[in-house]
């Protein structure tokens, strides 16, 4: 709770992020920027009025669209203002991540292990995440403000939840719970993959606040199994009938089965980028071989087995090493939406914004 530590973190993070990203402020519009921003007259705010905001709200991902509308109002199509807004969102995401990690190491379950080093751990983790090359497309590709804004509200929601659970004052707990709920809603209104937030919070509560004992596992299973199953079934019905998932594959050069077989290799590739992010392995558009069967290419089965082994080990170690287990499961959990059967492109680095936290 040393104010100097907070000040050092916030100021140094801002200086370093400006040093890293200031040369990107004149980066031109790219790919989906044109359809979503440049040519999207619904978010071209000539005045800030209720009608213009309503037009942005009743569109997909309303919060980023409102922010694009405000950018247009002040900057028209001058990219500099858009890039500065993107960097500010990334900076705030980094601040909330620092606060979340720092406070995560304080509850009784982790306090003894990380006593006296929680600030150093949180500081180092935050700088690794904020400056990691895998975040470049989320920050510099203007339309991917959708990913970074969702991530900002996502980690803010988890931080507010943590404060609510650890506060000794009932009034403060209620305020933080409401804040967590509102931030979570904002995350989902920024990008749909934030629907995994409730599962992340349940997992966090179980592993890092209560502990993954047999009694706690039974209690959590009784409380949350039915609601989660109902949410999952509702989501499937919506996706298959409203979003017409199967029909959308008509415009792809792969089937749903091929995507499901390919994604384990893609997710392992994402994981490798976190540890080995050299320039030659990173690009905006990746050319990935499609898995046509379990044996074509031969790496398909090993990738599936490796993912399974990593997840099983993380679950097995949940009681002994709760922090590491939570981080591993959090990474895979938050790739579940975009790494499953949805007819999306196979690989984009910006999809790691939340999982890499």
Secondary structure by P-SEA (a helix, b strand, c coil): ccaaaaaaaaaaaaaaaaaacccccccccccccccccccccccccccccaaaaaaaaaccccaaaaaaaaaaacccccaaaaaaaaaaaaaaaaaaaaaaaaaaaccccccccccccaaaaaaaaaaaaaaccccccccccccaaaaaaaaaaaaaaaaaaaaaaacccaaaaaaaaaaaaaaaaaaaaacccccaaaaaaaaaaacccccccaaaaaaaaaccaaaaaaaaaaaaaaaacccccccccccccccaaaaaaaaaaaaaaaaaaaacccccccccccccccccccccccaaaaaaaaaaaaaaaaaaaccccaaaaaaaaaaaaaacccccccccccccccccccccc
